[in-house]
Amino acid sequence: MSQASQPTALRFCNYCIRSPEDGIKLMRCTGCVDGPTYCSKACQKAHWSLHKVLCRSESSNKRLLENAPCAAPGMLHGFRSVEELTQTFNDYTGSHRWALQTAVIICTFLRTNSSTNLQGYGVRPDNVVPRFWFARATGEASTSRNPARTFAFTRMSWYEACRPKQLEGFAALHASSVALFRREDPDAPDATILALFTLEGGVHSALECFSYFQRYQIKSAIPRTMQESLTAPLKDLARMCVASLNTPFPIHTMPEGEKPGLPVPGRYVRENKSWVWKPLFKNWEDYFAGDTDCGPLVALEVLTSGLPPHYLISLFYRI
């Protein structure tokens, strides 16, 4: 699994990845409740082959959702509209993107359970995907404007798509996302991973959001004995990622321009009317040496393997 920098701004152009930090103004697709943002008409047009699958669907199309059950006031979890709810939910999952992506990949790795299946996973769209469930945050976090705190992870399950329309949507997302990845990397593998993020109590799929991540690619087969030795540390890393979803400190890759390093926890702050991620510290060694003022990290309390987080992350990237 290769390491790549992610934008530190919470919202950015879904095609060219530029953000308000680059001096551009973002515009949102007006056809759907959870529309992506773009910096120009050109980027919106270039991204249409990928976005049209969701924009025209019953789960996202604004016109189709106007009188849907999920638009009833009692189903909005305190928000004023389906649009406000889905955007806030998308901001939450976006702020925790690295942890979610890593957990999704590890869950898929452990489910395939063999190097042969792992190397072939995603070449044809799978009808079973990991499903992460969330609920509206309670207590102090419920009133926070911090996008990383508005919801809380509750459980994980597997979702099996059976209806032809669902499978058609899986295949379309697979094909369009591969095309997008290959725009950035011509050698990207012909495979993706789909994950389903669902808000508890939702009566309509508008409260669900598909995310697709570029599939990891293993260059050579992994011996069975090595696979077994990888299981415990990978499960540990997945536990840490999931635990971080319920904290105000999302794990993120270091910003461009900073000295390259492993992902670390940080917090979102307001800068120039945008939410921007800032690291709590530059590297894990500083944290364990006590050279930070962030205090103990709750997400580390779930680790059971005895291995430090930077070792687990390094192992993950070496696979």
C-alpha positions as CSV (number, residue, x, y, z in Angstrom):
1,M,0.0,0.0,0.0
2,S,1.5,3.3,-1.0
3,Q,1.4,6.5,1.0
4,A,0.0,9.6,-0.6
5,S,-0.8,13.1,0.8
6,Q,-4.4,14.1,1.2
7,P,-5.7,17.7,1.1
8,T,-5.7,19.2,4.5
9,A,-8.8,21.3,3.7
10,L,-12.0,19.5,4.5
11,R,-13.6,20.5,1.2
12,F,-11.8,20.6,-2.1
13,C,-12.4,20.2,-5.8
14,N,-13.5,16.6,-6.4
15,Y,-11.6,16.5,-9.7
16,C,-8.4,18.5,-9.4
17,I,-8.1,18.4,-5.5
18,R,-7.5,22.1,-5.2
19,S,-9.0,23.8,-2.2
20,P,-9.8,27.3,-0.9
21,E,-6.2,27.3,0.4
22,D,-5.1,27.6,-3.2
23,G,-7.2,30.8,-3.7
24,I,-10.1,29.2,-5.5
25,K,-13.9,29.3,-4.8
26,L,-15.8,26.0,-4.7
27,M,-19.2,25.4,-6.3
28,R,-21.5,22.5,-5.5
29,C,-23.5,20.3,-7.8
30,T,-27.0,21.6,-7.3
31,G,-28.8,18.4,-8.5
32,C,-28.2,16.2,-5.5
33,V,-28.3,16.6,-1.7
34,D,-24.8,15.5,-1.1
35,G,-23.2,16.9,-4.3
36,P,-19.4,17.2,-4.7
37,T,-17.7,20.5,-5.0
38,Y,-15.7,21.8,-8.0
39,C,-13.5,24.8,-8.7
40,S,-14.7,25.2,-12.3
41,K,-17.2,24.1,-14.9
42,A,-14.4,22.3,-16.6
43,C,-13.7,20.1,-13.5
44,Q,-17.4,19.4,-13.0
45,K,-17.7,18.3,-16.6
46,A,-14.6,16.1,-16.4
47,H,-15.9,14.5,-13.2
48,W,-19.4,13.8,-14.5
49,S,-18.7,10.3,-15.7
50,L,-18.0,9.4,-12.1
51,H,-20.6,11.5,-10.3
52,K,-23.6,10.9,-12.6
53,V,-24.1,7.4,-11.0
54,L,-25.0,9.0,-7.7
55,C,-26.4,12.3,-9.0
56,R,-29.2,10.4,-10.8
57,S,-29.9,7.9,-8.1
58,E,-32.7,7.8,-5.6
59,S,-30.2,8.1,-2.8
60,S,-28.9,11.5,-3.9
61,N,-31.1,13.2,-6.4
62,K,-32.6,16.3,-4.7
63,R,-35.9,16.2,-6.8
64,L,-36.5,12.5,-6.0
65,L,-36.0,13.1,-2.3
66,E,-38.3,16.1,-1.7
67,N,-41.2,14.0,-0.5
68,A,-39.2,10.9,0.6
69,P,-39.7,9.4,4.1
70,C,-36.2,10.5,5.1
71,A,-37.3,14.2,4.6
72,A,-39.7,14.0,7.5
73,P,-38.6,16.2,10.4
74,G,-38.5,13.3,12.8
75,M,-35.9,11.5,10.6
76,L,-33.5,14.4,10.3
77,H,-31.6,13.8,13.6
78,G,-32.0,17.5,14.5
79,F,-31.0,18.9,11.1
80,R,-33.2,21.3,9.1
81,S,-33.1,19.3,5.9
82,V,-31.9,16.1,4.2
83,E,-29.3,18.3,2.4
84,E,-27.9,19.7,5.6
85,L,-27.8,16.2,7.2
86,T,-26.1,14.5,4.3
87,Q,-23.5,17.3,3.9
88,T,-22.7,17.2,7.6
89,F,-22.4,13.5,7.5
90,N,-20.1,13.7,4.4
91,D,-18.0,16.3,6.2
92,Y,-17.6,13.9,9.2
93,T,-16.6,10.9,7.0
94,G,-14.3,13.2,5.0
95,S,-12.5,14.4,8.1
96,H,-11.8,10.8,9.1
97,R,-11.0,9.6,5.6
98,W,-7.6,8.1,6.3
99,A,-8.9,6.0,9.2
100,L,-11.9,4.9,7.3
101,Q,-9.9,4.0,4.2
102,T,-7.3,2.1,6.2
103,A,-10.0,0.2,8.2
104,V,-11.9,-0.7,5.0
105,I,-8.7,-2.0,3.3
106,I,-7.8,-4.1,6.4
107,C,-11.3,-5.6,6.7
108,T,-11.2,-6.5,3.0
109,F,-7.7,-8.0,3.4
110,L,-8.8,-10.2,6.4
111,R,-12.0,-11.2,4.7
112,T,-10.3,-12.5,1.5
113,N,-7.8,-14.3,3.8
114,S,-5.4,-15.5,1.1
115,S,-2.9,-13.8,-1.2
116,T,-4.5,-15.4,-4.2
117,N,-7.9,-13.9,-3.5
118,L,-6.4,-10.7,-2.3
119,Q,-4.6,-10.1,-5.6
120,G,-7.8,-10.8,-7.5
121,Y,-10.1,-8.8,-5.3
122,G,-12.0,-6.0,-7.0
123,V,-11.0,-6.9,-10.6
124,R,-14.7,-7.7,-10.9
125,P,-17.0,-5.7,-8.6
126,D,-17.8,-7.6,-5.4
127,N,-21.4,-7.7,-4.3
128,V,-20.3,-7.8,-0.6
129,V,-18.9,-4.6,0.9
130,P,-17.9,-3.5,4.4
131,R,-20.6,-1.4,6.0
132,F,-19.8,1.1,8.8
133,W,-22.7,2.4,10.9
134,F,-22.8,5.8,12.7
135,A,-25.1,7.7,15.0
136,R,-25.5,11.4,15.8
137,A,-23.0,12.3,18.5
138,T,-24.3,12.9,22.0
139,G,-23.3,15.2,24.9
140,E,-20.9,18.0,24.2
141,A,-19.9,16.7,20.8
142,S,-23.6,17.0,19.6
143,T,-23.3,20.8,19.7
144,S,-19.8,21.0,18.3
145,R,-19.2,22.6,14.9
146,N,-16.1,20.6,14.6
147,P,-16.8,18.3,11.5
148,A,-14.8,15.4,13.1
149,R,-17.2,15.3,16.1
150,T,-20.7,15.5,14.7
151,F,-21.3,11.7,14.5
152,A,-19.9,8.6,16.2
153,F,-19.1,5.1,14.9
154,T,-21.3,2.4,16.4
155,R,-20.7,-0.9,14.6
156,M,-19.4,-2.6,11.4
157,S,-21.1,-5.3,9.3
158,W,-21.1,-6.7,5.7
159,Y,-23.6,-5.5,3.1
160,E,-24.6,-7.8,0.3
161,A,-26.1,-6.3,-2.8
162,C,-28.6,-8.6,-4.5
163,R,-30.9,-6.5,-6.7
164,P,-29.8,-5.9,-10.3
165,K,-30.0,-2.1,-9.8
166,Q,-27.6,-2.3,-6.8
167,L,-25.1,-4.5,-8.8
168,E,-25.4,-2.1,-11.7
169,G,-24.5,0.8,-9.4
170,F,-21.5,-1.2,-8.0
171,A,-20.2,-1.9,-11.5
172,A,-20.6,1.8,-12.6
173,L,-18.8,3.1,-9.5
174,H,-16.0,0.5,-10.1
175,A,-15.5,1.5,-13.7
176,S,-15.6,5.3,-13.2
177,S,-13.4,5.3,-10.2
178,V,-10.8,3.2,-11.9
179,A,-10.8,5.7,-14.7
180,L,-10.3,8.6,-12.2
181,F,-7.4,6.8,-10.5
182,R,-5.8,6.1,-13.8
183,R,-5.9,9.8,-14.6
184,E,-3.6,10.4,-11.7
185,D,-1.6,7.2,-12.1
186,P,-1.6,5.4,-15.5
187,D,-0.3,2.2,-13.8
188,A,-3.1,2.1,-11.2
189,P,-4.6,-1.4,-10.8
190,D,-8.0,-2.2,-12.5
191,A,-9.7,-2.6,-9.1
192,T,-11.3,-0.7,-6.3
193,I,-12.8,-1.2,-2.9
194,L,-16.3,0.0,-2.2
195,A,-17.5,0.8,1.4
196,L,-20.9,1.8,2.7
197,F,-21.3,4.4,5.4
198,T,-24.7,4.4,7.0
199,L,-26.4,6.6,9.6
200,E,-28.4,4.6,12.2
201,G,-32.1,5.0,12.0
202,G,-32.1,5.9,8.3
203,V,-35.3,4.9,6.4
204,H,-33.9,5.8,3.0
205,S,-30.6,5.3,1.3
206,A,-30.1,9.1,1.2
207,L,-28.6,8.5,4.6
208,E,-26.0,6.2,3.1
209,C,-22.9,7.2,1.3
210,F,-20.7,5.1,-0.9
211,S,-17.0,5.8,-0.9
212,Y,-14.5,4.1,-3.1
213,F,-10.8,3.7,-2.4
214,Q,-8.0,2.7,-4.8
215,R,-7.3,-0.9,-4.1
216,Y,-3.9,-1.9,-2.7
217,Q,-1.9,-4.1,-4.9
218,I,0.5,-6.8,-3.7
219,K,3.4,-7.3,-6.0
220,S,4.0,-11.0,-5.1
221,A,2.3,-13.7,-3.2
222,I,2.4,-13.6,0.6
223,P,3.4,-16.9,2.3
224,R,0.7,-18.4,4.5
225,T,2.9,-18.2,7.6
226,M,3.5,-14.5,7.0
227,Q,-0.3,-13.8,6.5
228,E,-0.9,-15.3,9.9
229,S,1.7,-13.1,11.5
230,L,0.1,-10.0,9.9
231,T,-3.3,-10.7,11.2
232,A,-2.8,-9.5,14.8
233,P,-1.1,-6.2,14.0
234,L,-3.5,-5.4,11.2
235,K,-6.4,-6.0,13.5
236,D,-4.8,-3.7,16.0
237,L,-4.4,-0.9,13.5
238,A,-8.0,-1.3,12.4
239,R,-9.1,-1.0,16.0
240,M,-7.1,2.2,16.4
241,C,-8.6,3.6,13.3
242,V,-12.1,2.8,14.4
243,A,-11.5,4.2,17.9
244,S,-10.2,7.5,16.4
245,L,-13.6,8.0,14.7
246,N,-15.0,8.8,18.1
247,T,-12.4,11.4,19.0
248,P,-11.8,15.0,17.9
249,F,-8.4,14.1,16.5
250,P,-8.6,12.5,13.0
251,I,-5.5,10.7,11.7
252,H,-4.2,12.3,8.5
253,T,-1.2,12.2,6.3
254,M,1.2,15.1,6.7
255,P,0.5,18.2,4.6
256,E,2.4,18.8,1.4
257,G,5.5,20.9,2.0
258,E,6.1,19.3,5.4
259,K,8.8,16.8,6.0
260,P,7.4,13.4,4.8
261,G,6.3,11.2,7.7
262,L,3.7,8.7,8.8
263,P,0.1,9.8,9.4
264,V,-0.5,11.4,12.8
265,P,-3.5,12.7,14.7
266,G,-4.6,16.3,14.3
267,R,-7.5,18.6,14.7
268,Y,-9.6,20.7,12.3
269,V,-9.5,24.5,12.8
270,R,-11.2,27.3,11.0
271,E,-9.0,29.3,8.6
272,N,-10.3,31.7,6.0
273,K,-13.8,30.3,6.3
274,S,-12.7,26.7,5.8
275,W,-12.0,23.8,8.0
276,V,-8.3,22.8,7.8
277,W,-6.5,19.9,9.4
278,K,-3.5,20.7,11.6
279,P,-1.2,17.9,13.2
280,L,-0.9,17.6,16.9
281,F,2.7,16.6,16.5
282,K,5.1,16.0,13.6
283,N,6.0,12.4,14.3
284,W,5.1,9.6,16.7
285,E,8.5,9.5,18.3
286,D,7.8,13.0,19.7
287,Y,4.5,11.8,21.2
288,F,6.1,8.9,23.0
289,A,9.0,11.0,24.2
290,G,6.5,13.4,25.8
291,D,7.5,16.3,23.6
292,T,3.8,17.3,22.9
293,D,1.1,19.0,24.9
294,C,-1.9,17.0,23.5
295,G,-2.0,14.5,26.5
296,P,-2.8,10.7,26.2
297,L,-4.6,9.7,23.0
298,V,-7.8,7.7,23.7
299,A,-7.5,5.9,20.3
300,L,-4.3,4.2,21.5
301,E,-6.0,2.5,24.5
302,V,-7.5,-0.2,22.2
303,L,-4.1,-1.5,21.1
304,T,-3.4,-5.0,22.3
305,S,-0.5,-6.3,20.3
306,G,2.2,-4.3,22.2
307,L,3.3,-2.7,19.0
308,P,3.4,1.2,18.8
309,P,1.1,2.9,16.2
310,H,4.0,4.0,13.9
311,Y,5.2,0.4,13.6
312,L,1.6,-0.7,12.7
313,I,1.2,2.0,10.1
314,S,4.7,1.3,8.6
315,L,3.8,-2.4,8.4
316,F,0.5,-1.5,6.6
317,Y,2.3,0.6,4.0
318,R,4.9,-2.2,3.4
319,I,2.2,-4.8,2.4
